[in-house]
Amino acid sequence: MSDSDGSGSVSKETGRPGRPKRTDARRNEKTLLDAAATVFVTSGVDAPVRDIAAEAGVGVGTIYRHFPTRADLIVAVYRHQVEACAGAGPALLESSATPHAALREWIGLFVDFLVTKHGLAGVLQSDNTGFETLHAYFLDRLVPVCSQLLDAAVASGEIRTDVEAYALMRGVGNLCVGADSDPRYDARPLVDLLVTGLRQPR
């Protein structure tokens, strides 16, 4: 099974690029992954495949042709969301009114990703090596992006200077624990308080 970050296929087992996919195949897979990510965020990783198919506007069989097992789909969504978060950081710095606003919006995307990430552990319980590889990939791609956002906000004088990217991401992650399984708990208001608390005292 392979998944795509938009430029070609990547082996789940090796993480190395495979044969490039045609543009239309990559676009179709991205549509499925976007739909699956949306459904996973709102309904969890155990959501029915028919809900994902409906979100994507395709038949259930199309989902299974691309992703024969739920684990295949979840891992592909995980990698897809990591790449989306990584690409969003620089884009938000360009388009947002301030670096702190960019950081706040990026953290919101990160929270959506974490809801899906927490469900992944249960799916990969029998493959600790695979999960550790994905976690290392997650850190390698996202910690530098968070650092870039923090550095920009520090340089603009908006936030305090003593916060490291890894610590912030870990704190946000801890606030999100259980958010995927407890409908009474919404981590976002607490995460928003955390991001607001980064502001430099005036």
C-alpha positions in Angstrom: 0.0 0.0 0.0 1.3 3.5 -0.7 0.1 7.0 0.0 0.9 10.4 -1.5 2.0 13.8 -0.4 1.0 15.3 -3.7 4.2 14.7 -5.6 4.2 10.9 -5.9 3.6 7.7 -3.9 5.4 6.8 -0.7 5.8 3.3 0.7 4.3 3.0 4.1 6.9 0.4 5.0 10.1 2.2 3.8 9.0 5.9 3.5 10.8 6.1 0.2 9.3 7.5 -2.9 7.7 5.0 -5.3 6.8 5.5 -8.9 5.2 8.9 -9.6 1.4 8.9 -9.9 -0.4 10.5 -12.7 -1.7 14.0 -11.9 -5.4 12.9 -12.0 -4.7 9.9 -9.7 -2.9 12.2 -7.2 -5.8 14.6 -7.4 -8.4 11.8 -6.8 -6.4 10.4 -3.9 -6.1 13.9 -2.3 -9.9 14.3 -2.6 -10.4 11.0 -0.7 -7.9 11.9 1.9 -9.4 15.4 2.5 -12.8 13.8 2.9 -11.5 11.1 5.2 -9.7 13.7 7.4 -12.9 15.8 7.6 -14.9 12.8 8.7 -12.3 11.5 11.1 -12.0 14.9 12.8 -15.8 15.1 13.4 -16.7 11.4 13.9 -13.4 9.6 14.8 -11.3 7.1 12.9 -14.0 4.4 13.3 -16.4 6.4 11.2 -18.2 4.3 8.5 -16.5 4.2 5.1 -19.8 5.1 3.6 -19.6 8.5 5.4 -16.2 9.1 3.9 -17.4 8.1 0.4 -20.4 10.5 0.8 -18.1 13.3 1.8 -15.9 12.7 -1.2 -18.8 12.2 -3.6 -17.7 8.7 -4.7 -18.8 5.1 -4.2 -17.6 3.0 -1.3 -15.8 0.7 -3.8 -13.6 3.7 -4.8 -12.4 4.1 -1.2 -11.4 0.4 -1.0 -9.6 0.4 -4.4 -7.3 3.2 -3.1 -7.1 1.9 0.5 -7.9 -1.8 1.0 -7.9 -1.6 4.8 -8.9 1.0 7.4 -5.3 1.0 8.7 -4.1 1.9 5.1 -6.5 4.8 5.0 -5.7 6.1 8.5 -1.9 6.0 7.9 -2.4 7.8 4.5 -4.6 10.4 6.2 -2.0 10.9 8.9 0.7 11.6 6.4 -1.6 13.7 4.3 -2.4 15.9 7.3 1.2 16.2 8.4 2.1 17.5 4.9 -1.0 19.9 5.0 0.1 21.3 8.4 3.7 21.6 7.2 2.7 23.6 4.1 0.2 25.7 6.0 2.8 27.4 8.3 4.6 29.4 5.6 1.4 30.1 3.8 -0.3 31.5 6.9 2.7 33.7 7.7 2.3 35.2 4.2 -1.5 35.7 4.4 -2.2 36.5 8.1 -2.4 40.0 9.6 0.3 39.2 12.2 2.6 36.3 13.0 0.7 35.6 16.2 -2.5 35.3 14.2 -0.7 32.9 11.8 0.4 30.9 14.8 -3.1 30.8 16.3 -4.6 29.6 13.0 -1.8 27.0 12.5 -2.4 25.6 16.1 -6.1 25.2 15.2 -5.1 23.1 12.2 -2.7 21.2 14.4 -5.5 20.4 16.9 -7.6 19.0 14.0 -4.7 16.8 13.1 -4.2 15.6 16.7 -7.8 14.3 16.9 -7.0 12.0 14.0 -3.5 11.2 15.3 -4.8 9.9 18.7 -7.0 7.4 16.9 -4.0 6.1 15.0 -2.3 4.5 18.0 -5.1 2.0 18.5 -5.1 1.0 14.8 -1.3 0.4 14.9 -1.1 -1.4 18.2 0.4 -4.5 16.6 2.9 -2.4 14.6 4.9 -0.4 17.1 7.8 0.1 14.7 5.5 1.5 12.1 3.9 3.9 14.6 7.3 5.1 15.8 8.4 5.7 12.3 5.3 7.9 11.7 5.9 9.7 14.9 9.4 10.6 14.0 8.2 11.8 10.6 5.6 13.9 12.3 8.3 15.6 14.5 10.7 16.1 11.7 8.1 17.8 9.5 6.2 19.9 12.1 8.6 21.0 14.8 10.5 23.2 12.4 7.3 24.8 11.1 6.1 25.6 14.6 9.6 27.0 15.3 9.3 29.3 12.3 5.9 30.6 13.4 7.2 31.2 17.0 10.3 32.9 15.8 8.3 35.2 13.6 6.0 36.1 16.4 9.0 36.7 18.8 10.7 38.9 16.1 7.5 41.0 15.9 7.4 41.5 19.6 4.0 39.8 20.0 5.0 36.8 22.2 7.4 35.9 25.0 10.8 34.5 24.0 11.0 31.5 26.3 8.7 29.0 24.5 10.1 26.2 22.4 8.2 24.6 19.6 8.4 21.1 20.9 7.1 22.1 24.4 4.2 24.1 22.8 3.2 21.2 20.6 3.5 18.8 23.5 1.3 21.0 25.6 -1.3 21.3 22.9 -1.2 17.5 22.4 -1.8 16.9 26.2 -4.8 19.2 26.1 -6.2 17.2 23.2 -5.9 13.8 24.9 -9.4 12.3 25.0 -11.0 14.9 22.8 -11.7 12.2 20.2 -13.7 10.0 22.5 -15.5 12.3 24.9 -18.2 14.4 23.3 -18.4 16.6 26.4 -14.8 17.7 26.1 -13.7 20.3 23.5 -10.0 21.1 23.8 -10.1 24.1 21.5 -11.1 26.7 24.1 -8.2 25.6 26.4 -5.8 25.5 23.5 -6.9 29.0 22.5 -6.2 30.2 26.1 -2.7 28.6 25.9 -2.0 30.5 22.6 -3.3 33.7 24.0 -1.1 33.3 27.0 2.0 33.3 24.8 1.5 37.1 24.3 4.2 39.3 25.5 3.1 41.2 28.7 2.9 44.9 28.0 
